Amino acid sequence: MTALYRLQREADLTKRNTFGVPARAPWLLEVNDLSTLGEALDLPQLRGLPLLMLGGGSNLLFAGDAPGAVLALGASALAVVADEGERVRVRAEAGANWHALVMWSLDQGLCGLENLALIPGSVGAAPIQNIGAYGVEVGDRIVAVEAWDRQAGSRVRLDREACAFGYRDSAFKRDPERWIVTAVEFELLRPRTPTEAPLRLDYAGIGEELAAAGVQAPSARDVAGAVIRIRQRKLPDPARIGNAGSFFKNPIVTVELAETLRAEHPRLPVFPGDAEPNRKLSAAWLIDACGWKGARRGDAGVSDAHALVLVNHGAASGTQLLELARAIAASVHERFGVALEPEPRVIGARW
């Protein structure tokens, strides 16, 4: 029988982060039953300690040890909670694997998450980062987030507006000491036939990938398959080489700066920003233009397949990866006047 929760002292976190860098925590609390979360958090050993929420370990970089306790949620149930025929609400507990949720939703005949296939990490991390790919952000599909409010010491349910989603941002990311995401509720669609699904096909090569596969009337599963193939070609598998996926956010800049840079660099990809009159630039293009793709400093490096991905070739420390990231950001700022920010949360150091 699985324990409702378990407390471990002096925990090794090396295998709990996808960079695979060495890190430890004074205490690791694993909670497998969400109904016991309040009780577990009140354990005397944890009182007064900082608390770090740890999902699949793909949304952070340990540049030092965890400063206090680390919480890992094991609850991973997936369920349909409301079915109106065309519109279906799905609830996923925080410990569920994100890609497993995407594939499960397709098995239920649902669409809406297919562009987000193969993103590493857990369901609980998805709203915190407001993960996104191929023209879709998870906040677009979320109805509500269930969380533990550490200030109030109680469970809460926040609707989409209260989550305050932004580009790779949310209320949970801005106040990590307060919120513990425990479950997420999504609204997905069930098309009458697989080829009648309202699909997002106009972004980053999905249409070309489907055409190359000979798919003329794609379903949501076809789109997921295309996204998976693209990601497998471009992004290294964390099981083979340590990485956290895209390390830098695509920078948001004024339309004036975007137009100036585009005039000087006609091949620079420019996309609509989070709001008018902003524009979003391709961080990968900027980094590649500065010569960083495939670069290596010791065991800390940049993937030779995708300039956005920092990799651990074996024995890199989190500090070495952070120093490399800072050097990349400095060179981009010097050449283009654009500031880069990391997607993962940096633990043990300031960016």
C-alpha positions in Angstrom: 0.0 0.0 0.0 1.3 3.4 -1.0 1.9 5.7 2.0 -0.3 8.8 2.1 2.8 10.9 2.5 6.5 10.4 3.3 9.2 12.7 4.8 12.8 12.0 3.9 15.8 13.8 5.4 18.9 15.0 3.4 17.4 14.0 0.1 19.4 13.7 -3.1 17.7 15.6 -6.0 20.1 14.7 -8.8 17.6 12.3 -10.4 14.7 14.7 -9.7 15.8 17.4 -12.2 16.0 16.9 -15.9 19.4 18.7 -16.1 20.7 15.9 -13.9 22.8 18.4 -11.9 23.8 17.5 -8.2 21.5 19.1 -5.6 20.2 18.2 -2.2 17.4 19.2 0.1 17.3 19.2 4.0 13.8 17.6 3.7 11.8 16.0 0.9 8.1 15.6 1.4 6.2 13.3 -1.0 2.4 13.5 -0.8 0.4 10.8 -2.7 -3.0 11.7 -1.3 -4.1 15.3 -1.7 -6.5 15.1 1.2 -3.5 14.8 3.5 -1.6 17.8 2.1 -2.5 20.2 5.0 -1.5 17.6 7.6 1.8 16.8 5.9 2.7 20.5 5.6 2.1 20.9 9.3 4.8 18.4 10.3 7.0 20.0 12.9 10.2 19.3 10.9 8.9 21.6 8.1 7.6 24.6 10.1 9.3 27.8 9.3 11.2 26.4 6.3 11.0 27.7 2.7 9.1 25.2 0.5 10.0 24.4 -3.1 7.4 22.7 -5.2 9.0 20.0 -7.4 7.2 18.4 -10.3 9.0 16.6 -13.1 12.1 18.7 -12.5 12.0 20.2 -16.0 11.1 23.7 -15.1 14.1 24.6 -12.8 17.9 24.8 -12.6 19.6 24.0 -9.4 22.5 26.4 -9.1 22.7 25.4 -5.5 21.0 23.2 -3.0 17.3 23.7 -2.1 17.2 26.2 0.8 14.5 24.3 2.7 12.0 21.6 2.2 11.0 20.2 -1.2 7.5 19.0 -1.9 6.7 16.4 -4.6 3.0 15.5 -5.3 2.5 11.9 -6.4 -1.3 12.1 -6.9 -1.9 11.6 -10.7 -5.5 10.8 -11.4 -7.1 11.8 -14.7 -10.9 12.0 -15.0 -13.8 13.5 -17.0 -15.7 15.6 -14.6 -18.4 17.1 -17.0 -19.5 15.9 -20.4 -21.8 18.1 -22.4 -21.2 16.3 -25.7 -19.2 18.8 -27.6 -17.5 20.4 -24.6 -15.9 18.2 -22.0 -14.2 19.1 -18.7 -11.2 17.1 -17.6 -9.5 17.2 -14.2 -5.9 16.1 -13.8 -4.0 15.9 -10.5 -0.7 17.7 -10.3 1.5 14.6 -10.2 0.3 13.3 -13.6 2.8 13.3 -16.4 2.0 16.1 -18.9 2.5 14.1 -22.1 0.5 11.2 -20.6 -2.4 13.6 -20.1 -2.2 14.8 -23.7 -2.2 11.3 -25.0 -5.0 10.2 -22.6 -7.2 13.1 -23.8 -6.7 12.0 -27.4 -7.8 8.5 -26.4 -11.0 10.0 -25.1 -11.6 11.5 -28.5 -10.9 15.0 -27.2 -8.9 17.9 -28.8 -7.3 21.0 -27.5 -4.0 19.8 -26.0 -2.5 18.2 -29.1 -0.1 21.1 -29.9 1.4 20.7 -26.4 2.4 17.0 -26.9 5.8 15.8 -25.6 6.5 18.8 -23.4 8.4 17.4 -20.4 7.2 17.8 -16.8 4.1 17.4 -14.7 0.5 18.7 -14.9 1.1 20.8 -11.8 3.9 22.7 -13.4 1.9 23.5 -16.6 -0.2 26.4 -15.2 2.8 27.8 -13.2 4.8 28.2 -16.4 1.8 28.6 -18.6 3.5 26.2 -20.9 3.1 26.7 -24.6 4.1 25.4 -28.0 3.2 25.6 -31.7 0.7 28.5 -31.2 -1.1 27.2 -28.1 -0.7 28.2 -24.4 -2.1 25.9 -21.7 -3.9 28.9 -20.1 -6.1 28.9 -23.2 -7.5 25.5 -22.2 -7.6 25.9 -18.4 -11.0 26.4 -16.7 -9.7 26.4 -13.1 -6.7 25.5 -11.0 -7.0 23.8 -7.6 -4.3 24.9 -5.2 -3.3 24.9 -1.5 -3.1 28.5 -0.3 -0.3 28.5 2.3 -1.3 32.0 3.5 -4.9 30.8 4.4 -3.9 27.2 5.1 -6.8 25.9 3.0 -7.7 24.6 -0.5 -8.9 27.1 -3.1 -10.2 26.9 -6.6 -9.0 29.7 -8.9 -10.8 30.4 -12.2 -8.8 31.3 -15.4 -9.0 35.1 -14.7 -7.6 34.6 -11.2 -4.7 32.6 -12.5 -3.5 35.8 -14.4 -1.9 33.9 -17.2 0.8 35.7 -19.2 3.6 34.7 -21.6 5.3 31.8 -19.6 3.9 33.5 -16.5 1.0 33.2 -14.0 -0.1 34.2 -10.5 1.5 31.0 -9.3 4.9 31.8 -10.7 4.8 35.3 -9.4 4.1 34.2 -5.8 5.6 30.7 -5.5 5.8 30.9 -1.7 2.0 31.1 -1.5 0.5 28.6 -4.0 0.8 24.8 -4.3 -0.9 23.7 -7.5 -2.8 20.4 -6.7 -5.0 19.8 -9.8 -6.0 21.5 -13.0 -9.3 21.5 -14.8 -9.4 21.8 -18.6 -12.2 22.4 -21.1 -11.6 20.4 -24.3 -13.7 19.7 -27.3 -15.1 16.5 -28.7 -15.5 16.8 -32.5 -18.3 14.9 -34.2 -15.6 13.2 -36.4 -11.8 13.3 -36.0 -11.3 15.4 -39.0 -13.8 18.1 -37.9 -11.7 19.1 -34.9 -10.8 22.9 -34.7 -7.0 22.5 -35.0 -4.2 25.0 -34.9 -2.1 24.2 -38.0 -0.5 27.6 -38.9 2.5 27.6 -36.7 6.1 26.4 -36.8 6.0 23.8 -39.5 3.0 21.7 -38.4 1.4 22.0 -41.8 4.6 21.1 -43.6 5.1 18.1 -41.3 1.6 16.8 -42.0 2.0 17.3 -45.7 5.2 15.4 -45.7 3.4 12.5 -44.0 0.7 12.6 -46.6 -2.0 13.7 -44.2 -4.6 15.9 -46.0 -7.4 15.9 -43.5 -5.7 15.8 -40.1 -7.2 14.8 -36.8 -6.0 16.0 -33.4 -4.0 12.8 -33.1 -2.3 13.5 -36.4 -1.3 17.0 -35.1 0.1 15.5 -31.9 2.1 13.0 -34.0 3.5 15.8 -36.1 4.4 17.8 -33.0 6.1 14.8 -31.5 8.2 14.2 -34.6 9.2 17.8 -34.8 10.2 18.0 -31.1 12.1 14.7 -31.3 14.2 16.1 -34.2 14.8 19.4 -32.6 15.0 18.8 -28.9 17.2 16.3 -27.1 15.7 13.7 -24.9 16.4 14.5 -21.2 16.8 10.7 -20.6 19.8 10.7 -22.9 21.3 14.1 -22.2 20.4 16.5 -19.3 18.3 19.5 -20.4 15.2 21.4 -19.5 13.9 22.0 -23.0 13.8 25.6 -24.1 15.9 27.6 -21.6 15.1 31.1 -22.7 11.8 32.9 -23.3 11.2 34.5 -26.6 11.7 38.2 -25.8 8.8 40.6 -26.0 9.9 44.0 -27.4 8.3 47.2 -28.7 7.1 47.2 -32.3 9.7 50.0 -32.9 12.6 47.8 -31.8 11.3 44.8 -33.7 11.0 46.9 -36.9 14.5 48.3 -36.4 16.0 44.8 -35.9 14.0 43.4 -38.8 15.3 46.1 -41.1 18.9 45.2 -40.1 18.3 41.5 -40.1 15.6 40.5 -42.6 15.6 36.8 -41.6 14.8 37.5 -37.9 11.5 35.9 -37.1 9.0 38.3 -35.6 5.6 37.3 -34.2 2.7 39.1 -32.6 3.4 39.9 -28.9 1.4 39.4 -25.8 -0.5 42.6 -26.5 -0.4 45.5 -29.1 1.9 47.1 -29.9 4.4 44.6 -28.7 6.2 42.0 -30.8 7.8 38.6 -29.9 11.2 37.8 -31.3 12.8 34.3 -31.8 15.3 33.8 -29.0 16.7 30.8 -30.9 17.5 32.9 -33.9 19.2 35.6 -31.8 21.3 33.0 -29.9 22.2 31.2 -33.1 23.2 34.5 -34.8 25.6 35.1 -31.9 27.3 31.7 -32.7 26.2 29.7 -29.6 24.5 26.7 -31.2 26.6 23.7 -30.4 28.9 25.7 -28.1 30.4 24.0 -25.1 32.2 25.1 -21.9 33.3 22.0 -20.2 30.2 19.8 -19.8 27.9 22.8 -20.0 26.8 23.3 -23.5 24.2 24.4 -26.1 22.4 21.8 -28.2 23.7 21.5 -31.7 20.1 20.9 -32.8 18.4 23.8 -31.1 20.0 27.0 -29.9 17.4 27.5 -27.1 18.4 24.3 -25.3 21.2 24.2 -22.8 22.5 20.7 -22.1 24.6 18.9 -19.5 27.1 16.7 -21.3 27.7 14.7 -18.2 29.2 16.3 -15.2 28.2 20.0 -15.4 27.0 21.7 -12.3 24.0 24.0 -12.1 26.4 26.9 -11.5 28.3 26.1 -14.7 25.1 26.0 -16.7 23.9 29.3 -15.2 27.2 30.9 -16.1 26.9 29.7 -19.7 23.3 31.0 -19.8 24.4 34.4 -18.5 27.2 34.6 -21.2 24.7 33.8 -23.9 22.3 36.5 -22.7 25.0 39.1 -22.4 26.2 38.5 -26.0 22.6 38.8 -27.3 22.1 42.0 -25.4 25.4 43.4 -26.6 24.7 42.7 -30.3 20.9 43.2 -30.5 20.0 45.3 -27.5 17.5 42.6 -26.4 17.3 41.1 -22.9 16.8 37.4 -22.6 15.1 35.8 -19.6 15.2 32.1 -18.5 12.1 30.0 -18.7 13.2 27.6 -15.8 13.2 28.9 -12.2 16.8 29.3 -11.0 17.3 27.8 -7.5 20.2 28.9 -5.3 21.3 32.0 -7.3 19.9 35.1 -8.9 19.6 35.4 -12.7 
